[in-house]
Amino acid sequence: MKIKILTLVLAAIMVGGCGKDFLTRMPLDQLTDETYWSSEENVRAFAYRFYPVFFTGYGSGFSYGPYTYLGQGLNDDFSPETPGQFAKQIPTTSSNWSFVRVRDANLMLARVEKMEMLQPEAKNHWRGVARLFRAMAYYSLVNDYGDVQWYDRPLDIVEESELFKPRDARTVVMDHLQEDLEFAAANIRELDGAKGLNVTKWVALAYMSRIMLFEGTWQKYHGGNADKSKKYLEAAKWAANEVITKGGFSFSHNYRESFNALDLASNKEIIMYRSYVTGLLTHSTMSYVNTDPQVGPSKDLVETYLCNDGLPIGLSPLYQGDTTMAAVLTDRDPRLRHTVAPALRPTGSKGRFNNYAPSSSGYAHHKFLNESVAALPSGGGSLNETDAPVIRLGEVMVNYAEACAELGTLSQPDLDKSINKLRSRPVGNEEPLPPLEVLGGNPAVNGVAYDDPARDPQVPAMIWEIRRERRVELSFEGFRLDDLRRWKKLAYADTRNRPNINRGAWIRRADWVRTDGSGGSWLVNIHLTGPDEGYIIPSNSPAADRIFDNERVYLTPIPADQIKIFSDRGFVLSQNPLWQN
């Protein structure tokens, strides 16, 4: 906007002979910073600049959102042929270290404050929207870098002492952020425009539950700050409970229909979604589970799903093993069938059973695939038009349960309003899981407590089960890496010490011989744990192992060019701990 104004002023100077009146009057057909903030419609238009950034959905064109391996693949949910690595050096530059969205939100807030024509309700609504955007911008910065500078107004370029001030403590920023979220939740309208497509009170509360849960657990497992952890976790619990009990959301469709639908408008689980229309806005997420080779689910993830008696595979008599895909899917949590395709797709298998592209692990996920349009132009490339959930009730419910568990207050009513609602959602002809119970502080089903033999001994049994529910419910939605980070469990993503991350489906080579007279095999360059049968090993080079060996990677290093910019002007921007040398 300042560039626009400067351009107008320079143009006026250049034609100075036209007289003083021209120099002091702005063209009536031009918007300026002074004339733009004159109506609620204009404020709404300004707010939309944040939507593609904060409500990415499935992205657009060949860009992508947080979903599938492309979104947040450095974790234990996927078995890539070339595992992503933890950062090993300080980057020269990075677009992530940016306060542009913070400034945009502060500018919006400052301009709304001066809009005398707005009624009090409208003014508070847009104040709330601006403060929500500021909170989301700061959440992204704190998530990456920890301590960052807090700004609550748009700065001018000449304010060097403020622009180059030292970073504020993480807890200082998060306290301000919590205030922003609380104001947003109290003042944003319950409905504004088309349902599900615009920011509402429920969107603010849902994001508050996500952000406060992240920081509450970060403070518990990293900061050692019990008071702040409790404060943030209680805020997460409250916000989630408001959505669950007052938002009017429910489960009207089965699990998979929240991710592969052409239209999410009627889905009552969806708090906010991004709409896609051929010729206007499309994406390519469905292509990654359809025509394009995919990075498949890990053996570790597939074994996380419970049997349908509510017990882990290490305890359940229903578990039938994993030597066939039918056995893997039989008597399991229905979400497994809604997430993982019913047929294996090892490398080279395209054309044997179907024309879907192969998967690195043999297991293929189809959570985002809509079979009705898979063979159409909209099923491939960047022309996908399935709607994307931005934030949904399922996430809010696992946020609520985890906040309760981390606070040490988890009760049966808490489980019944969250985890057990997820377990009883519509699943077609499949039997839902039995309710999860809490018995003496431990997980139980049908009145009998259990302890998963695969449990991390450092994690209490009840929290382990809540984390399992979260992993399963939110699989491939871009949460897992951040979850491992906030729990201080990045060691789970180490492929050398946790080999099941680098394992896929069990297959027998003899079952994949071609029958078209070629005498060859459908399998191409497949490595197994045994010579003729065994589990697929997607990454067969020890040199490619992902190794977790330094806790500094829990935070992103400050880019070198930013530290130099500060230094060149006589200021100091400190590097993150453990990245200093």
Secondary structure as GFF3:
##gff-version 3
##sequence-region A 1 581
A	DSSP	alpha_helix	2	14	.	.	.	ID=ss1
A	DSSP	three_ten_helix	16	18	.	.	.	ID=ss2
A	DSSP	alpha_helix	20	24	.	.	.	ID=ss3
A	DSSP	alpha_helix	33	36	.	.	.	ID=ss4
A	DSSP	alpha_helix	40	47	.	.	.	ID=ss5
A	DSSP	three_ten_helix	48	50	.	.	.	ID=ss6
A	DSSP	alpha_helix	51	54	.	.	.	ID=ss7
A	DSSP	alpha_helix	68	72	.	.	.	ID=ss8
A	DSSP	beta_strand	78	79	.	.	.	ID=ss9
A	DSSP	alpha_helix	100	113	.	.	.	ID=ss10
A	DSSP	alpha_helix	120	145	.	.	.	ID=ss11
A	DSSP	alpha_helix	160	163	.	.	.	ID=ss12
A	DSSP	alpha_helix	170	187	.	.	.	ID=ss13
A	DSSP	alpha_helix	201	218	.	.	.	ID=ss14
A	DSSP	pi_helix	219	223	.	.	.	ID=ss15
A	DSSP	alpha_helix	226	246	.	.	.	ID=ss16
A	DSSP	three_ten_helix	255	258	.	.	.	ID=ss17
A	DSSP	beta_strand	270	274	.	.	.	ID=ss18
A	DSSP	three_ten_helix	286	289	.	.	.	ID=ss19
A	DSSP	beta_strand	296	297	.	.	.	ID=ss20
A	DSSP	alpha_helix	299	302	.	.	.	ID=ss21
A	DSSP	alpha_helix	325	329	.	.	.	ID=ss22
A	DSSP	alpha_helix	334	339	.	.	.	ID=ss23
A	DSSP	three_ten_helix	371	373	.	.	.	ID=ss24
A	DSSP	three_ten_helix	377	379	.	.	.	ID=ss25
A	DSSP	beta_strand	388	392	.	.	.	ID=ss26
A	DSSP	alpha_helix	393	407	.	.	.	ID=ss27
A	DSSP	alpha_helix	412	416	.	.	.	ID=ss28
A	DSSP	alpha_helix	419	423	.	.	.	ID=ss29
A	DSSP	beta_strand	437	439	.	.	.	ID=ss30
A	DSSP	beta_strand	442	445	.	.	.	ID=ss31
A	DSSP	beta_strand	448	449	.	.	.	ID=ss32
A	DSSP	alpha_helix	461	473	.	.	.	ID=ss33
A	DSSP	alpha_helix	480	486	.	.	.	ID=ss34
A	DSSP	three_ten_helix	490	493	.	.	.	ID=ss35
A	DSSP	three_ten_helix	499	502	.	.	.	ID=ss36
A	DSSP	beta_strand	506	508	.	.	.	ID=ss37
A	DSSP	three_ten_helix	509	512	.	.	.	ID=ss38
A	DSSP	beta_strand	533	535	.	.	.	ID=ss39
A	DSSP	three_ten_helix	542	544	.	.	.	ID=ss40
A	DSSP	three_ten_helix	551	554	.	.	.	ID=ss41
A	DSSP	alpha_helix	560	568	.	.	.	ID=ss42
###
